[in-house]
Amino acid sequence: MRLDETAAGLFPIAVTPFAPDGAIDWASVDSMTDFYLKAGATGLTILGIMGEAPKLDLDESLEVVARVCARAKGVPVVVGVSAPGFAAMRALAQGAMTRGAAGVMIAPPNTLRTDDQIVGYFAQAVEAIGADIPWVLQDYPLTLSVVMTPSVIRRVVEAHRSCVMLKHEDWPGLEKISTLRAWSHEGAMRRVSILTGNGALFLDFEMERGADGAMTGYAFPDMLADVVRLSRAGEREAAHDLFDAHLPLIRYEQQQGVGLAVRKYVLMKRGAIASDAQRKPASALSAKAKAEVDHLLARLAKKDKRAAL
């Protein structure tokens, strides 16, 4: 299975389950994969920024890839392979593909500043991993501090047929989606899949601007799948109503520094993983923060019974 430009729906960014002692919880890797698939995922994304990828060594990363791909039973799996050097990127990308991945995701290093530097970096990355590996261009300036204009994205996409998807996480970024989609419609740019991130904060309008779905890790992926489905079916008000009900918890989960702790806490309460532990260095929720999340869940349950935990 190879990722291509027709990819759509929900590719949740999966967490990496750990036991309290920091070891990978393999039973929870299985239950987490099952949870995402049951929630309506059309693909999975693992070892991303919120997947604590830098805390795993190469052997652990490849073992996670093999485990998830085997469990996903034909559902495409995208693997984050961003690394400081191309040797590490190549080893993980090629190892992931041999273990069943459908493609990889590459983010730019935060040292890039000019358009030519960005375009040149991705040319070198494609050369390093091999032009036969489908890949996702991650555009996340809020965290990576690399600003990619629509024109730069078009240059990268047009230069590399193996780039089949944009993970759009700019903020504000709605006009960027509209620009890219207009170019594709006019024939001024090859069409690629656009899946959006940013914790789903703008998913309702991103879908209306032409996104094909979501690639993010909110603790209710089933809600994300429903919003994508409703939006694609033209049921605008139903999509917005469902999204609006979840927005307070989405906002709370978006906090820098503790967002992953919130996400893992809710996923644990939902039975997806056995523990909300993170591998060190890690953040943790205070008792007060957990009580606030529980309060948000109780309020959400009045409108969405899936939150009645």
VEXROBA-482700 format. One record per residue (C-alpha): residue number from 0; residue in three letters; x, y, z. Coordinates in Angstrom, 1 decimal. Each point is the difference from the previous one (the first is absolute). Example, Ala and Ser with C-alpha at 12.3 -4.5 7.8 and 13.67 -1.06 7.14 Angstrom:
# residues 2
{0 ALA {12.3 -4.5 7.8}};
{1 SER {1.4 3.4 -0.7}};
# end
This chain:
# residues 309
{0 MET {0.0 0.0 0.0}};
{1 ARG {1.3 3.4 -1.0}};
{2 LEU {-1.3 3.4 1.1}};
{3 ASP {-1.2 2.2 -2.9}};
{4 GLU {-1.7 3.3 -0.7}};
{5 THR {-3.4 -1.5 0.4}};
{6 ALA {0.4 -0.5 3.8}};
{7 ALA {-2.9 1.4 1.9}};
{8 GLY {-2.0 -0.3 3.3}};
{9 LEU {1.7 -0.3 3.3}};
{10 PHE {3.7 -0.9 0.6}};
{11 PRO {0.2 0.6 3.8}};
{12 ILE {3.4 0.8 1.5}};
{13 ALA {0.5 -2.9 2.3}};
{14 VAL {1.5 0.3 3.4}};
{15 THR {2.7 -2.4 1.1}};
{16 PRO {-1.2 -2.0 3.0}};
{17 PHE {2.5 -0.3 2.9}};
{18 ALA {-0.2 -1.8 3.3}};
{19 PRO {0.7 2.0 3.1}};
{20 ASP {3.6 -1.2 0.0}};
{21 GLY {0.6 1.4 -3.5}};
{22 ALA {-0.1 -3.3 -1.9}};
{23 ILE {-2.1 -0.2 -3.1}};
{24 ASP {-3.4 -1.5 0.8}};
{25 TRP {-0.5 -2.5 -2.8}};
{26 ALA {-3.4 -1.1 1.1}};
{27 SER {-1.1 3.6 -0.1}};
{28 VAL {1.5 0.4 -3.5}};
{29 ASP {-2.4 -2.6 -1.1}};
{30 SER {-3.0 1.4 1.9}};
{31 MET {0.8 3.5 -1.2}};
{32 THR {0.1 -1.2 -3.7}};
{33 ASP {-3.3 -1.8 0.5}};
{34 PHE {-1.5 3.2 1.6}};
{35 TYR {1.0 2.2 -2.9}};
{36 LEU {-1.3 -2.4 -2.6}};
{37 LYS {-3.3 -0.4 1.8}};
{38 ALA {-0.2 3.8 0.2}};
{39 GLY {-0.1 0.2 -3.8}};
{40 ALA {3.6 0.6 -0.9}};
{41 THR {0.7 -0.5 -3.7}};
{42 GLY {3.7 0.0 0.7}};
{43 LEU {2.4 0.4 3.0}};
{44 THR {3.0 2.3 0.6}};
{45 ILE {2.6 -1.1 2.5}};
{46 LEU {3.2 1.3 1.4}};
{47 GLY {-1.0 3.6 -0.5}};
{48 ILE {0.8 3.0 2.1}};
{49 MET {-2.7 -0.9 2.5}};
{50 GLY {0.9 -3.6 -0.2}};
{51 GLU {3.2 0.6 2.0}};
{52 ALA {2.1 -1.2 -2.9}};
{53 PRO {3.3 1.6 1.2}};
{54 LYS {-0.2 -2.1 3.2}};
{55 LEU {0.3 -3.3 -1.9}};
{56 ASP {3.1 -1.5 -1.4}};
{57 LEU {0.0 -1.4 -3.6}};
{58 ASP {-0.6 -3.6 1.0}};
{59 GLU {-3.0 1.0 2.2}};
{60 SER {-1.4 2.2 -2.8}};
{61 LEU {0.2 -2.8 -2.5}};
{62 GLU {-1.6 -2.4 2.4}};
{63 VAL {-2.9 2.4 0.5}};
{64 VAL {-0.4 0.3 -3.7}};
{65 ALA {-0.1 -3.7 -0.5}};
{66 ARG {-2.4 -0.5 2.8}};
{67 VAL {-2.5 2.7 -1.1}};
{68 CYS {0.2 -1.0 -3.7}};
{69 ALA {-0.7 -3.6 0.8}};
{70 ARG {-2.9 1.0 2.3}};
{71 ALA {-1.5 2.5 -2.5}};
{72 LYS {-0.8 -2.8 -2.4}};
{73 GLY {0.4 1.9 -3.3}};
{74 VAL {-0.8 3.5 1.2}};
{75 PRO {2.8 2.3 -1.2}};
{76 VAL {2.5 1.1 2.6}};
{77 VAL {2.1 3.1 -0.3}};
{78 VAL {3.2 0.2 2.0}};
{79 GLY {1.6 3.2 1.2}};
{80 VAL {3.7 -0.2 -1.0}};
{81 SER {1.2 3.6 0.7}};
{82 ALA {3.6 0.0 1.4}};
{83 PRO {2.9 2.3 0.4}};
{84 GLY {2.0 -1.9 -2.6}};
{85 PHE {-0.8 -1.8 -3.2}};
{86 ALA {1.7 -3.2 1.0}};
{87 ALA {-2.5 -0.5 2.9}};
{88 MET {-2.9 1.1 -2.3}};
{89 ARG {1.0 -2.5 -2.7}};
{90 ALA {0.4 -2.9 2.5}};
{91 LEU {-3.5 0.6 1.6}};
{92 ALA {-1.7 0.7 -3.4}};
{93 GLN {1.3 -3.0 -1.7}};
{94 GLY {-0.4 -2.2 3.0}};
{95 ALA {-3.6 1.2 0.5}};
{96 MET {-0.9 -0.8 -3.6}};
{97 THR {1.4 -3.5 0.2}};
{98 ARG {-2.2 -0.6 3.1}};
{99 GLY {-3.2 1.0 -1.8}};
{100 ALA {-0.3 3.8 0.2}};
{101 ALA {-1.9 1.7 -2.9}};
{102 GLY {2.1 3.1 0.1}};
{103 VAL {2.0 2.4 2.2}};
{104 MET {-0.3 3.5 1.3}};
{105 ILE {2.8 2.6 -0.1}};
{106 ALA {0.1 3.3 1.9}};
{107 PRO {2.6 2.7 -0.8}};
{108 PRO {2.7 0.8 2.6}};
{109 ASN {-0.4 3.3 1.8}};
{110 THR {3.2 1.4 -1.5}};
{111 LEU {-1.6 0.6 -3.4}};
{112 ARG {-0.9 3.6 -0.8}};
{113 THR {0.0 0.8 -3.7}};
{114 ASP {-2.2 -1.5 -2.7}};
{115 ASP {3.0 -1.5 -1.8}};
{116 GLN {1.2 -1.6 3.2}};
{117 ILE {-3.3 -1.7 0.6}};
{118 VAL {-0.3 -1.3 -3.6}};
{119 GLY {3.6 -1.1 0.1}};
{120 TYR {-0.4 -1.8 3.3}};
{121 PHE {-2.9 -2.1 -1.3}};
{122 ALA {1.9 -0.9 -3.1}};
{123 GLN {2.8 -1.3 2.1}};
{124 ALA {-2.5 -1.9 2.2}};
{125 VAL {-1.6 -1.7 -3.0}};
{126 GLU {3.5 -0.9 -1.3}};
{127 ALA {0.8 -1.5 3.5}};
{128 ILE {-3.1 -2.2 0.5}};
{129 GLY {-0.5 -0.9 -3.7}};
{130 ALA {-2.4 1.5 -2.6}};
{131 ASP {-2.1 -3.2 0.1}};
{132 ILE {-1.2 0.7 3.6}};
{133 PRO {-3.3 1.9 0.2}};
{134 TRP {0.2 2.9 2.5}};
{135 VAL {-2.0 2.6 1.8}};
{136 LEU {1.3 3.6 0.1}};
{137 GLN {-0.7 1.3 3.6}};
{138 ASP {-0.6 3.7 0.1}};
{139 TYR {0.0 1.0 3.7}};
{140 PRO {1.5 3.5 0.5}};
{141 LEU {-1.4 0.5 3.5}};
{142 THR {2.2 -2.7 1.3}};
{143 LEU {2.8 -0.3 -2.6}};
{144 SER {0.3 3.7 -0.7}};
{145 VAL {0.4 -0.6 -3.7}};
{146 VAL {-2.4 2.0 -2.2}};
{147 MET {-1.0 -1.6 -3.2}};
{148 THR {-2.0 2.1 -2.4}};
{149 PRO {-2.4 -1.6 -2.5}};
{150 SER {2.5 0.7 -2.7}};
{151 VAL {2.7 -1.9 1.9}};
{152 ILE {-2.3 -2.9 0.6}};
{153 ARG {-0.8 0.0 -3.8}};
{154 ARG {3.7 -0.1 -0.8}};
{155 VAL {0.6 -3.0 2.2}};
{156 VAL {-3.1 -1.8 -1.2}};
{157 GLU {0.8 0.6 -3.7}};
{158 ALA {3.6 -1.1 0.5}};
{159 HIS {-0.7 -3.3 1.6}};
{160 ARG {-2.7 -2.4 -1.2}};
{161 SER {0.5 -2.0 3.2}};
{162 CYS {-1.4 2.9 2.1}};
{163 VAL {-3.7 -1.1 0.1}};
{164 MET {-1.4 1.8 3.0}};
{165 LEU {0.2 3.3 1.9}};
{166 LYS {-0.5 -0.1 3.7}};
{167 HIS {-1.3 3.5 0.5}};
{168 GLU {0.6 1.6 3.4}};
{169 ASP {0.4 3.7 -0.8}};
{170 TRP {-1.8 2.5 2.2}};
{171 PRO {-1.7 1.9 -1.4}};
{172 GLY {-0.1 -2.3 -3.0}};
{173 LEU {-3.4 -0.1 -1.5}};
{174 GLU {1.0 2.3 -2.9}};
{175 LYS {3.0 -2.2 -0.7}};
{176 ILE {-2.3 -3.0 -0.5}};
{177 SER {-2.2 2.1 -2.3}};
{178 THR {3.0 1.1 -2.1}};
{179 LEU {1.4 -3.5 -0.4}};
{180 ARG {-3.4 -1.4 -1.0}};
{181 ALA {-0.6 2.8 -2.5}};
{182 TRP {3.4 -0.7 -1.6}};
{183 SER {-0.8 -3.7 -0.2}};
{184 HIS {-3.5 0.7 -1.5}};
{185 GLU {1.6 2.4 -2.6}};
{186 GLY {2.7 -2.5 -0.9}};
{187 ALA {2.8 2.2 1.4}};
{188 MET {1.0 -2.6 2.6}};
{189 ARG {-0.1 -3.8 0.2}};
{190 ARG {-2.8 -1.0 2.4}};
{191 VAL {1.1 -1.6 3.3}};
{192 SER {-2.0 -1.1 3.0}};
{193 ILE {-0.3 2.6 2.7}};
{194 LEU {-0.6 -1.2 3.6}};
{195 THR {0.0 2.5 2.8}};
{196 GLY {1.4 0.0 3.5}};
{197 ASN {0.3 2.6 2.8}};
{198 GLY {-2.0 -2.1 2.4}};
{199 ALA {-3.1 0.4 -2.3}};
{200 LEU {-0.5 3.6 1.1}};
{201 PHE {-1.2 1.1 -3.4}};
{202 LEU {-1.1 -3.3 -1.6}};
{203 ASP {-3.6 1.2 -0.5}};
{204 PHE {1.1 2.8 -2.4}};
{205 GLU {3.1 -1.8 -1.3}};
{206 MET {-2.3 -2.7 -1.5}};
{207 GLU {-2.1 2.8 -1.7}};
{208 ARG {3.2 1.5 -1.5}};
{209 GLY {0.9 -3.3 -1.7}};
{210 ALA {1.8 -2.2 2.5}};
{211 ASP {-0.4 -3.7 -0.6}};
{212 GLY {-0.1 -0.8 3.7}};
{213 ALA {1.9 0.1 3.3}};
{214 MET {3.4 -1.1 1.2}};
{215 THR {0.0 0.9 3.6}};
{216 GLY {-0.2 -1.6 3.4}};
{217 TYR {-3.0 1.3 2.0}};
{218 ALA {-1.2 -2.6 2.5}};
{219 PHE {-3.3 -0.4 -1.8}};
{220 PRO {1.1 -1.2 -3.4}};
{221 ASP {-3.5 -1.3 -0.6}};
{222 MET {-1.3 3.6 0.2}};
{223 LEU {2.6 1.0 -2.6}};
{224 ALA {-1.0 -2.8 -2.3}};
{225 ASP {-3.7 1.1 0.4}};
{226 VAL {0.8 3.7 -0.8}};
{227 VAL {2.0 -1.1 -3.1}};
{228 ARG {-2.8 -2.2 -1.1}};
{229 LEU {-2.8 2.5 0.6}};
{230 SER {2.0 2.8 -1.7}};
{231 ARG {0.7 -2.1 -3.1}};
{232 ALA {-3.7 -0.9 -0.1}};
{233 GLY {-1.0 3.6 -0.1}};
{234 GLU {-1.6 -0.1 3.5}};
{235 ARG {1.6 3.3 1.1}};
{236 GLU {-2.1 0.8 3.0}};
{237 ALA {0.2 -3.5 1.5}};
{238 ALA {3.8 0.1 -0.5}};
{239 HIS {0.2 3.3 1.8}};
{240 ASP {-2.3 -0.9 2.8}};
{241 LEU {2.0 -3.1 0.8}};
{242 PHE {3.3 1.8 -0.3}};
{243 ASP {-1.2 2.9 2.2}};
{244 ALA {-1.0 -2.4 2.8}};
{245 HIS {3.6 -1.3 0.2}};
{246 LEU {1.7 3.4 -0.4}};
{247 PRO {0.6 0.7 3.8}};
{248 LEU {1.8 -3.3 0.4}};
{249 ILE {1.9 0.5 -3.3}};
{250 ARG {1.1 3.4 1.3}};
{251 TYR {1.1 -1.5 3.4}};
{252 GLU {2.0 -2.7 -1.8}};
{253 GLN {1.7 2.6 -2.1}};
{254 GLN {2.0 1.4 2.9}};
{255 GLN {3.7 0.1 -0.7}};
{256 GLY {2.0 -2.3 2.4}};
{257 VAL {-2.9 -2.0 1.4}};
{258 GLY {-2.1 -0.8 -3.2}};
{259 LEU {1.4 -3.5 -0.3}};
{260 ALA {-0.6 -0.6 3.7}};
{261 VAL {-3.7 1.0 -0.5}};
{262 ARG {-0.3 -2.2 -3.1}};
{263 LYS {1.5 -3.1 1.7}};
{264 TYR {-2.1 0.5 3.1}};
{265 VAL {-3.2 0.1 -2.0}};
{266 LEU {1.1 -3.0 -2.2}};
{267 MET {0.7 -1.9 3.2}};
{268 LYS {-3.5 0.8 1.3}};
{269 ARG {-1.4 -1.2 -3.4}};
{270 GLY {1.8 -3.3 0.3}};
{271 ALA {2.3 0.5 -3.0}};
{272 ILE {3.2 -0.2 2.1}};
{273 ALA {0.6 -1.4 3.5}};
{274 SER {2.1 2.9 1.3}};
{275 ASP {0.4 3.7 -0.7}};
{276 ALA {3.7 -0.2 0.7}};
{277 GLN {2.5 1.8 -2.2}};
{278 ARG {3.6 -0.9 -0.4}};
{279 LYS {2.3 2.5 1.6}};
{280 PRO {0.5 2.9 -0.4}};
{281 ALA {-3.7 0.3 0.5}};
{282 SER {-2.8 2.3 1.2}};
{283 ALA {-2.8 -1.1 2.4}};
{284 LEU {-3.4 1.2 0.9}};
{285 SER {-0.6 1.2 3.5}};
{286 ALA {-3.1 -1.2 2.0}};
{287 LYS {-1.6 3.3 -0.7}};
{288 ALA {0.6 -0.3 -3.8}};
{289 LYS {-1.4 -3.5 0.0}};
{290 ALA {-3.1 1.3 1.8}};
{291 GLU {-0.4 2.7 -2.7}};
{292 VAL {0.2 -2.6 -2.8}};
{293 ASP {-2.5 -2.1 1.8}};
{294 HIS {-2.3 3.0 0.3}};
{295 LEU {0.3 0.7 -3.8}};
{296 LEU {-0.7 -3.7 -0.7}};
{297 ALA {-3.2 0.1 2.2}};
{298 ARG {-1.2 3.1 -1.8}};
{299 LEU {0.8 -1.5 -3.4}};
{300 ALA {-1.9 -3.2 0.9}};
{301 LYS {-3.2 2.0 0.0}};
{302 LYS {0.4 0.5 -3.7}};
{303 ASP {2.1 -3.0 -1.0}};
{304 LYS {-0.5 -3.2 2.0}};
{305 ARG {3.4 -1.3 -1.0}};
{306 ALA {1.4 2.4 2.6}};
{307 ALA {-1.9 -1.7 2.9}};
{308 LEU {3.0 -1.8 1.4}};
# end
